[in-house]
Amino acid sequence: MLTGKQKRYLRALAVNEKAIFQIGKDGLNDHLYTSVKEALKARELVKISVLKTCETEMNEIMVELCANTGADLVQKIGKTLVLYKPSRNRIITLP
């Protein structure tokens, strides 16, 4: 679980990042979960954009992504999510 200070720090890092995943009409699937897990291992901080064509509710997407990837939700703004999961070789040092 992340503290407020850690979330603020991670949000500041995520501002300049572009969304590397888009969730569209296909919604959530196993391929997306594995791709996000691999990206979290490599980057630790991942930004995901949910398109208007996605029929799944935003709250359901947040819960499912966090549960299936083991990541913490850092931020949700509109249709954009930021997830964080520390890897073995830490890239981001939290305050």
C-alpha positions in Angstrom: 0.0 0.0 0.0 1.3 3.4 -1.0 1.4 6.4 1.3 0.1 9.8 0.2 3.6 11.1 -0.1 4.6 8.2 -2.3 1.5 8.6 -4.5 2.3 12.3 -5.0 5.8 11.5 -6.0 4.6 8.8 -8.5 1.9 11.2 -9.9 4.7 13.8 -10.6 6.7 11.2 -12.4 3.7 10.0 -14.5 2.8 13.5 -15.7 5.4 13.4 -18.5 4.8 9.8 -19.4 2.5 8.8 -22.3 -0.1 6.1 -22.0 1.5 2.9 -23.3 -1.8 0.8 -23.2 -5.2 1.6 -24.6 -8.3 -0.3 -23.5 -11.0 -0.3 -26.2 -14.0 -2.2 -27.3 -12.4 -5.6 -26.5 -12.2 -4.5 -22.9 -10.1 -6.5 -20.4 -8.6 -9.9 -21.4 -5.7 -12.2 -20.5 -3.4 -10.8 -23.2 -3.8 -7.3 -21.7 -3.1 -8.5 -18.2 0.2 -10.2 -19.3 1.3 -7.2 -21.3 0.7 -4.9 -18.4 2.5 -7.3 -16.0 5.5 -7.3 -18.3 5.5 -3.5 -18.7 5.3 -3.2 -14.9 8.4 -5.4 -14.5 10.3 -3.3 -16.9 9.1 0.2 -16.0 7.4 -0.1 -12.6 5.1 2.9 -13.5 2.5 2.4 -16.3 -0.1 4.8 -17.7 -3.2 3.3 -19.3 -5.8 5.1 -21.4 -9.4 3.8 -21.6 -11.1 4.7 -24.9 -14.7 5.8 -25.3 -15.5 2.6 -27.1 -14.8 0.5 -24.0 -18.1 -0.7 -22.6 -16.7 -1.7 -19.2 -17.1 0.7 -16.3 -14.0 2.6 -15.2 -14.2 1.5 -11.6 -14.5 -2.2 -12.7 -11.4 -1.7 -15.0 -9.4 -0.3 -12.0 -10.3 -3.1 -9.7 -9.7 -5.8 -12.2 -6.4 -4.4 -13.4 -5.1 -4.0 -9.9 -6.2 -7.5 -8.8 -4.9 -9.3 -11.9 -1.5 -7.5 -12.1 -0.8 -7.0 -8.4 -0.2 -3.3 -8.9 -1.2 -0.3 -6.8 -3.5 2.4 -8.3 -1.6 5.7 -8.2 -4.1 7.9 -10.0 -7.3 7.9 -11.9 -8.1 11.0 -13.9 -11.0 10.8 -16.3 -10.2 7.9 -18.6 -6.6 7.6 -17.6 -5.1 5.2 -15.0 -1.6 5.1 -13.5 -0.4 1.9 -11.9 2.7 1.1 -9.9 4.4 -2.1 -9.0 7.9 -2.3 -7.7 10.2 -4.8 -9.4 13.2 -6.7 -8.1 15.7 -4.3 -9.5 14.2 -1.1 -8.4 14.1 1.7 -11.0 12.1 4.2 -9.0 13.1 5.0 -5.4 10.1 6.0 -3.4 10.4 8.7 -0.7 
